[in-house]
Amino acid sequence: MDDIILNNNWNASDFTSWLRKVDVHMVSTFGLAHDDLPDALWRDKYDDGLSPIEAIESTIEDEWADMPEMGDLWYG
C-alpha cells in the first residue's frame, strides 16, 4: 500500500510540473493560465503522454473548438 501512495505523490508532483509548463506556454500566447480559461481535461492529456504543447493544441481543437479565437492566437 505504501508503494501506491508514494507513486501517487510522485505522479501528482510530476503532473504539477507538467501543468506549469502548460501555463508558461499559455501565458505567453493568451496572457492567461490554464485555470483562467474554460475547463479542459489536463490530467487525461498528461496521462496520455502528450507534451504540454500537444495538450494545448488538443484542447484548442477539442474542448475549446467553439472559441476559434484561441486557435487564431495559438497558430498565428
N, C-alpha and C positions, 0 to 999 in steps of 0.2 A: 504494500500500500504506500509506503514512503516513497518508493521509486516513482509511482504515478504522481504523487503530489509534487515532488521535485521536478519531474518532467513538465508538468503543467506550469509551474512557476517559470521554468526556462522558456517555454513557449510563449508565455504571456510577456516576458521581458523582450524576447526576440520580436514578437508581434508589435510591441510598443515602439521598438527601434525602427522597424519597417514602416510603421504608420507615421513616424516622424519624418521619414524620407518622403512619404507621400505628401505630407504637409509642406515640406520645403519646395517641392515642385509646384504644388497648387498655389501656395502663397506667391511664388514668383510669377505665375501665369495669371491667376484670377484675383490675387490680393486677398484671398480667403483660405482658411484651413478646412480640412475635411468636415469638422463639426460645425462649420458656419454655413454649410450647404445642405440640400436635402439628403436624407439618409441613403447610404449605399452599403452593399454587403462586403465591407472591407475585410472582415475576418475570413469570409469564404474565399475571397480573392487571394489572400495571403496563404490560406491552406491549400489552394490550387497551385501554388508555386509561382504566381505572377510576380513580376518585378513591380516596384512602385509605379513606374511609367506605364507598364502594361495594365495595371489595375486602374489607373486613371482613365486610360483610353477605353477600357472595358466599361467603366462606369459612365463615361460620356455617351457611349453607344447604346448602353442598356438602361440603367436607372435614370439617366438624365436625357434620354432621347427626345423628350418633349421640350427641352431647352436648347435649341440649336446654337444659341449664342455661346454656350460653353464649348462646343466643338469649334466654332469660329475662333474663339480666343486660343484654344489649345493648338489647333492645327495651323493657325495663322491665316 
